[in-house]
Amino acid sequence: MEENLKQQEKNQNENEEIKEMGQLTLEQGKDRHKIHLLSIIGEIEGHESLSPNTKTTKYEHVLPKLASIEDDDSVDGVMVIINTVGGDVESGLAIAEMLSSLSKPTVSLVLGGSHSIGVPLAVSTDYSYIVPTGTMVIHPVRLNGLVIGAPQTYEYFQQMQDRITGFVASHCFASQEQLEKMMMNTSMLTKDLGTILVGSQAVSEGIINEVGGIDEAMKKLHQMIEENREQQKEGNSEAEG
């Protein structure tokens, strides 16, 4: 009876976590690794709240959770599911930097799309996948609202774009020059600058590691967790010796 109540409470907590933050802990697989599932969906919300009708990923939810994962020895790895149209640059980069600095093995999977600031998020993990129909859109930084047409404004735009392309280039096989060229492409988007990459194109450009779905992504993460454990065992043995 007590076990049933605990299980019901656990299920209720998991359902609430999925509902509120799109997150879940997976630990029922045959490998018995404890994996935290983080979903980045809709629009990355910044310092201002978006419309209640807009699907968002709130960075004030994600950052503390990632810190908790880093501090939790029971969590073996992180799976990041991405389907985002982009959003706030500063918030997106903050999440990407946090993901890239985790000591736990991490894998990302692009489903649907990983547009704009979603590109740094997709490459911030140790290994990345994209489904065959998944898309990535690389375009220049845009700002909403009043923009002052002054040299300092354009310098700020350039600085922000350099931060994005620099981060992406340092976490994938594409060069910063290559990314900037795709960002400023005028031949693909009718109403904007930029480049759309679909599935294997993102892999051939060196941005994503491999084409695959959840099966491949989960297998890769389990493999990385086992390799990480072996490295830790070897490190402990050397320290004792």
Residue pairs with C-beta under 8 A, 6 or more apart in sequence:
14 24
14 25
17 23
17 24
18 24
20 61
21 58
21 61
21 62
21 65
22 38
22 39
22 40
22 41
22 57
23 36
23 37
23 38
23 39
23 65
24 36
24 37
25 34
25 35
25 36
25 37
25 75
26 34
26 35
26 36
26 37
26 79
27 33
27 34
27 35
29 35
29 218
29 222
31 222
31 225
31 226
33 76
33 77
33 221
33 222
33 225
34 74
34 75
34 76
35 75
35 76
35 77
35 78
35 79
35 218
35 221
35 225
36 65
36 69
36 75
36 77
36 78
36 79
37 78
37 79
37 81
38 62
38 65
38 66
38 78
38 79
38 80
38 81
39 57
39 80
39 81
39 82
39 83
40 57
40 62
40 80
40 81
40 82
40 83
40 84
40 95
40 118
40 121
41 55
41 57
41 81
41 82
41 83
41 84
42 54
42 55
42 56
42 57
42 83
42 84
42 85
43 50
43 54
43 55
43 56
43 57
43 84
43 85
43 86
43 87
44 56
44 57
44 59
44 84
44 86
44 87
44 88
44 91
44 92
44 95
44 117
44 118
45 56
45 57
45 58
45 59
45 87
45 88
45 91
46 59
46 87
46 88
46 90
46 91
47 88
47 90
47 91
50 56
56 87
57 84
57 87
57 95
59 88
59 91
59 92
59 94
59 95
62 95
62 98
63 94
63 95
63 98
66 78
66 95
66 98
66 99
66 102
67 98
69 75
69 78
69 102
69 104
70 102
70 103
70 104
75 104
76 104
76 105
76 225
76 228
77 104
77 105
77 106
77 107
77 221
77 222
77 224
77 225
77 228
78 99
78 102
78 104
78 105
78 106
78 107
78 125
79 106
79 107
79 108
79 109
79 217
79 218
79 221
80 99
80 106
80 107
80 108
80 109
80 121
80 125
81 108
81 109
81 111
82 108
82 109
82 110
82 111
82 114
82 118
82 121
82 122
83 110
83 111
83 112
83 113
83 114
84 113
84 114
84 115
84 117
84 118
84 121
85 113
85 115
85 116
85 118
86 92
86 115
86 116
86 117
86 118
86 137
87 116
87 117
88 117
89 117
89 141
89 160
89 164
92 116
92 117
92 118
92 120
92 121
93 117
93 120
93 163
93 164
93 167
95 121
95 124
96 117
96 120
96 121
96 123
96 124
96 167
97 124
97 167
99 106
99 121
99 124
99 125
100 124
100 125
100 171
104 228
105 126
105 221
105 224
105 225
105 227
105 228
106 124
106 125
106 126
106 127
106 221
107 125
107 126
107 127
107 128
107 129
107 217
107 220
107 221
107 224
108 121
108 122
108 123
108 124
108 125
108 127
108 128
108 129
108 217
109 128
109 129
109 130
109 131
109 212
109 213
109 214
109 217
110 118
110 122
110 128
110 129
110 130
110 131
110 134
110 136
110 202
110 208
111 131
111 134
112 134
112 135
113 134
113 135
113 136
113 137
114 121
114 122
114 130
114 134
114 135
114 136
115 135
115 136
115 137
116 137
116 138
116 139
117 164
118 136
119 136
119 137
119 138
119 164
119 168
119 207
120 164
120 167
120 168
120 171
122 128
122 130
122 136
122 207
122 208
123 168
123 171
123 172
123 207
123 208
124 167
124 171
126 224
127 209
127 210
127 220
127 221
127 224
128 172
128 208
128 209
128 210
129 208
129 209
129 210
129 211
129 212
129 213
129 216
129 217
129 220
130 136
130 199
130 202
130 203
130 208
130 210
130 211
130 212
131 199
131 211
131 212
131 213
132 199
132 200
132 211
133 198
133 199
134 198
134 199
134 202
135 196
135 197
135 198
135 199
136 196
136 197
136 202
136 207
136 208
137 194
137 195
137 196
137 197
138 179
138 182
138 183
138 194
138 195
138 197
139 183
139 189
139 192
139 193
139 194
139 195
140 157
140 161
140 183
140 184
140 193
140 194
141 157
141 160
141 161
141 164
143 157
147 153
161 180
161 183
162 176
165 176
165 179
165 180
165 183
166 176
168 174
168 176
168 179
168 207
169 175
169 176
169 178
169 179
172 206
172 207
172 208
173 206
173 207
174 205
174 206
174 207
178 205
178 206
182 194
182 195
182 197
182 205
183 193
183 194
183 195
184 193
184 194
185 193
185 194
185 195
186 193
188 194
188 195
188 196
189 195
189 196
197 205
197 207
199 211
200 211
202 208
203 209
203 210
203 211
210 216
212 220
